[in-house]
Amino acid sequence: MERAENLEEQRLKANDKDVDALYARGVTRASFALYTALVERAWFSALRNAVGARRDHERVLELDPKYVDAKLVVGTHNYVMGSLPWAVKTAVSLVGLSGTKEKGFQYLREVAKSNGENSVDAQVILCLFLRREHRYDEALVIMRSLIPRYPHNLLLAVEEGNLLRSAGRAEAAAVYRRVWQAGREGRYSGLHYELAALGLGDLLRSQKDFSGAANAYEQVHEVTQPDAEILQKADLGAGEMYDLMAKRDLALKKYRAVVATNGSTPSAATARQHIQEPYRGQS
């Protein structure tokens, strides 16, 4: 990223209206913002780079309004700014930052409908934001258009189930089961398709099918090398279901497995509480 930005700076020193260089620098800054936020947890650095990315791409749009790919970062930033609590929004406006959800959605839809390099990214981000706004049907239309194009993408396939579950739609269970079976058949090679079993367990749990939920959670153990976090959540969920079914011995076995996997996680802390006192369900 440092090398990329150095190359971009060189071009911009020669011509500060080089829209391709401005766009590229914005992409570099946006990528670095994502990395520093998710990996390094360096929030101020992430914010600084995110703001820099937005300003670069706003400048691109000033110079060339038809440069639709630049609207991805600007649209995303607008939605985020428009979603902030009033007090925070007022504070950030003092440093020249603003935005609305409506403009965010407008820009993201323009990118999504284009044939540019950011079209798919815009569709995925739209699904995320639409889900946050409880606009599940709109998100499902987009997600279902993406899944056939990327049949080996596990996260897209699971997200269809997540959207259906959030919408309270009965077919969510069938989607999770279909993804699980496809994973067993090798469609998602190298990916943690046990995520579908966890989703199914959570769905059946919400329907108070405690036995079905426990069985779904147990399926995670059928995977050769399950993701540790998914495994912990599944074991914790199974333990809680066993407690609700008055199968205390099985519940304790699951709680101890959670702690044994990684004793420093929130799931492990919850499991220790349940070892001391049986889970009775949420109030």
N, C-alpha and C positions, 0 to 999 in steps of 0.2 A: 504493500500500500504506500509506503514511503517512496519507493521508486516510481510508482505510478504518479503520485502527486508531484514529484520533482519534474517529471516529464511534462505534466500538465501545466505546471507553473512556467516552465521554459516557453511553451507555446503561447501562454497568456501574456508573458512579458513582451513577446514579439507582436502580439495582436490581442488586446484585451476584449475584443469583440468576436473572438474565435468561438462560435457557439458549440462546436464539437468538443473543444478543450474544456469549456465551461461545464458542459454536460458531463464529460468524463470525470472532472474533478468533483462534481456533485455526487456522482455514483461512488467514487472512492471514499468521499467523506461519509456518505450514508452507510457504506459497508463497514467502515471503521467505527461508526457510531453503534451499529448493531453488535459488532464484536466486543467493544468495550463495555456495552451494557450487559450483554448476556454472559460473557466469559469472564471479564475482569471486574464486573460490577462497579465500574468507574462511571458513576452517573453524570457527574459534571462534564467529564470529557465526552461522554456520549451525547449530552445535550448540546455542547459546543459544536460538535461535528454535525449533528442533525440540523442545527440552525444554519451552519455553513452550507450544507447540502441544499437546504431549501432556498437559500438566497442565491446560490449558483444557478439553480434551475428556474427560479423566478426571473433571473437576468436572461437566461436562455429564451424564455417565453416573451420577454420584452423585445429581444432582438429578432426572434422568429416565432410568432404565435402559432405556427403550424407544427412546431416541434413537439408533437403530442407525448412522446416518451417522457419528457421533462415534467409532465403533469402527475406522474406517479408519486414522486417524493412530495411535491407541493400539495397534492390532494390528500395524501396520507397525513401530512403535517397539519393541514387544515382540520381534518376530522379530529385528530388528537387534541389540538388546541380547543376546538369547539366542544369537546367532551369534558374538559377540565371543570372542577368546581368553580363557582363564581369567584371566590376569594383568590384562588390560584390564578384564574384567568386574568383578574385585575392586576395581579402582581406581575405576570409575565408581559402584560401589555405595556408596562412601564419601560421595558427594554425593547419595545418595538415588535413583539410577537403577538399575532392574533390569528383567528381562523374560525370557520363555522363548519358544522357537520354538513350542511347543505352544499357548500362549495366543495368540500372534500368528496362527497358522493358524486357530484357533477364531474369533477376532474377524473376520478377513478373510473367512472363509467365511460368517459371518452377514451381513456387509455385501453380499457377492456375491449371496446368495440373496434379498436384500431388493429392494424396488422403489424404493429411495431414490436420491438424486442421485449417490451414490458407488458404486453397484452395479458399473458397468462398470470404474471405476478399480480396485476391489477385485479383479475378475477378472484384470485385466492384472497387477497386483502379485502375485497368487497364482501366475500363470504364471511370473513372474520367480523367485519364491522356490522354487517346485516344481522348476524347472529347476536351480536352484542345489543342490537336494537330490537331484538325479538321479532325480526322480519324473516322468519324461517322459510316461508314458501319462496321468497325471492332468492334466498341463498341456495335453496335446494335446486332451483332451476339452473343456476350457474354451476354448482357442484356436479350435477348430473350430466352437464355438458363436458366437464373436464375428465371425469372418470374413464369414459371409453377411449379418450385420447392418450391417457396414461394408465393403462391397465395394471401395471406393476407398481404403481404408487400406492403404498399402504395407507398413508395419512389421508389421502383424498377419499379412499374407500371407507375408512373408519369414520371420517367426518360426516359422510352421508348418514350413518347411524346416529352420530351425535346430534345432528340437526333434527332428525326425526324424533329422537328421544326428547330433546328440548321442546319440540312442538307438541309433544304428547301423542305422537302418531304410533299406532299399534305395529306398523311394519318395521319399526326400528329393530326389533328382536331378530327378524328374518335377515336384515342386512348384516347385523353382527355375526350371525351364524354363517352366512354366506362368505363373509370375509375370513372367518376362522377356517372354514373348510378349504377355501382357496389357498390359505397359508399352509395348511396341512399338505396340500397337493403341490406345493413348491412355487406358487406364483410370486410370492414376496421373498424370494431367496435372500437371506442375510438380514432381513428386516424383522422387527419384533411384532409379528402378527398376533401375539398373545394379548396385545392391546384390545383386540376385538372381544376376547373372553372377559377382560376386565370391564369393558363397556357393557357387555351383556349382563354381567353380574350386577353392576350398578343399576341397570334398567329393571331387572327382575326384583331387586331389593326395593326399588321405589314402588313397585307394584305389590309389595308385601308377599312375594313368592320366595320365602326365605330358603326353602330347600333348593329351588331352582337356582337361586343366586349363589348359594354355597357350591353347587355343582359347577356353575360357570366359573367361579373363582378358582376352583380346584383344577380346572382345565389348564391353567397357566403352568402347572407342574408337568404337563405333557410335552412341553417344549424343551428341547435339549439344553439350551443355554438361555433361559429367559432373562430379560432385563431386570436388574436388581430392584429398581424402584417399582416396576410393575409387579414383580413378585411380592414385594413387601405389602403393597396396597391390596393385592389379591388375598394374601394370607390374613391380613388384618380384617378384610371384609368377610372372609370365610369364618374367621373366629367369631366375629360379631353375629353372624347368622347362626352359628352353632349355639351361642349363648341364648339367642332369642328362641331357639328350638329346645332349650334346656339340655343341651349336650355339652356340659361343662368340660369334660375331659378332652373332647375334640377341640373345644375353644382354646383351652390352655395350651394344647399342643401347637396350635396356629400362632398364638401370641408369642410363644417362646421362639418359634421359627422366625417371626418378624424381627425380634431383638437379635437373634443369631446372625441374620443377614447383614444388618448394619445397626448397631445400637445408638447411633448419633442422630437419627432422622426423626422427624415429627411422628412418623408412623410407629417407630419404636417407642417413643414417649407415650403415645396413646396405648400401645400394647401393654406397657408396664402398668398403666392405670387399670386396664382390664384384667391383668393378672391378679391385682389386688382386689378388684371388685368387678363382678360380672357386668357385661354390657346389657343395658335394659332398653336401649333404643333412644332416639333423640326425642327431647321434650317438645 
